[in-house]
Amino acid sequence: MLIKSNLPTLDRYLLRQLVPPFAIALGTMLVALLLERLLTLFNHLASSGSSIATLLSLLSDLLPHYMGLALPAALCIAIFMTVNRMSDHNEIDVLCAGHISLLRISQPYIKVGAILAVLSVFLYGYIQPIARYDYREGFYFARHTGWAPHLQSDMFASTSSTTMLTADHVDQGGSRLKNIFIRNLKNNGKAELITAPRGLLTLSERDQATQLDLWDGVIVHVNTPDLPDDNHVTITHFEHIARIIERTRSRQAFRSRGDDEREMTTPELLQALHHGSPRISYIVLRSELDFRLTRAISIMFIPLLTIAFAVGRKRRKSVIGQIMLAIILVGFNEILLFGHSMATNGKASVWLTLWAPEIIFCVGCTIALLARSQVSWRHGHRHTAQEA
């Protein structure tokens, strides 16, 4: 009973040491990755007059993609920092001297890796494909719909086929206007002329169009020259009006999801593999499915390799282990990406380009931990014998 009560305590202690560095590493990597894309999106969307809400929506659609990159890296960093600190403080030696092997110490971290691997199957197979399509759709509409609320002084802008707008002065932001003139041709042959000393151009999220607010102006309704029978003119003074310059009636629907295999969920890939797809070949579907599975499975073995390199030798403060670990993980990821590309192009089989590196990586991680565990076990018993 004493041993059973101590084991969960050890697990809780090990996991408690893991959580802070994992959260910090994951958050830092996500922020760094999103900031790089944030600048690119901001440059693209600023030219089309999109709002901050649109930018944030696109960033949220990118989050699952970067989560798939940051999750295994954060797990590796957190486990390495935790185990290496315990090794430097002789905690690993004390546990091994107490007949607790490195394999036993690794169990909580291996379980965490297995849980993250299962979650990654859902992340890679469902969340990422849906989010990728939502991002492409949102970016398409942000770039190709609506009218950008940016003008220049004394510039005539055709905001639609029937509306022309100009202003004597426009500020550097392109949204605050002075001495505005608008001509709007109606379907009944009449023209609407609007003048105002000041105005403001904004993007209306409710109407998905450009909204023009005018103050202290005049609206003149007149007939066009082709209607000589009715020369009635109506003049209206106003304090404030808001006009929608261009609604998105002509907004074309974005293509349907599934034209790209990366936008298909794993159940959809399995269904397409079974019944066939008219747009995507069997080789492309199979390579995408196997690529997702190999990425998810490899996460489960990252703790094994990380712990093997994190338990350092005494009196040798070397960074060779960290460098080797980074090279192995980055190299393995690049091999999977290259193998996925080769399999997609039909130049090689998925068994050779994806599953062979996967098996080598998983077996190598297991052997590395077993070898390190034997070394730590012998060192712990030698330390106990010297103390005796």
Buried (B, 14 or more C-beta within 10 A) or exposed (E): EEEEEEEEEBBEEBBEBBEEBBEBBBEEBBEEBBEEBBEEBEEBBEEBBBBEEBBEBBBBBBBBBBBBEBBBBBBBBBBBBBBBBBBBEEBBBBBBBEEBBBBBBBBBBBBBBBEBBEBBBEBBBBBBBBBBBBBBBBBEBBEEBBBBBBBEEEEEBEBBEEBBBBBEBBEEEBBBBBBBBBBBBEEEEBBBBBEBEBBBBBBBEEEBBBBBBBBEBEBBBBBEEEEEEEEEEEEEEEEEBEBBBBBBEEEEEBEEBBEBBEBBBBEBBBBBBEEEBEEBEEBBBBBBBBBBBBBBBBBBBBBBBBBBBBBBEEEEEEEEBBEEBBEBBEEBBEBBEEBBBBBBEEEBBBEEBBBBBBEEBBEBBBEBBEEBBEBBBEBBEEBBEEEE
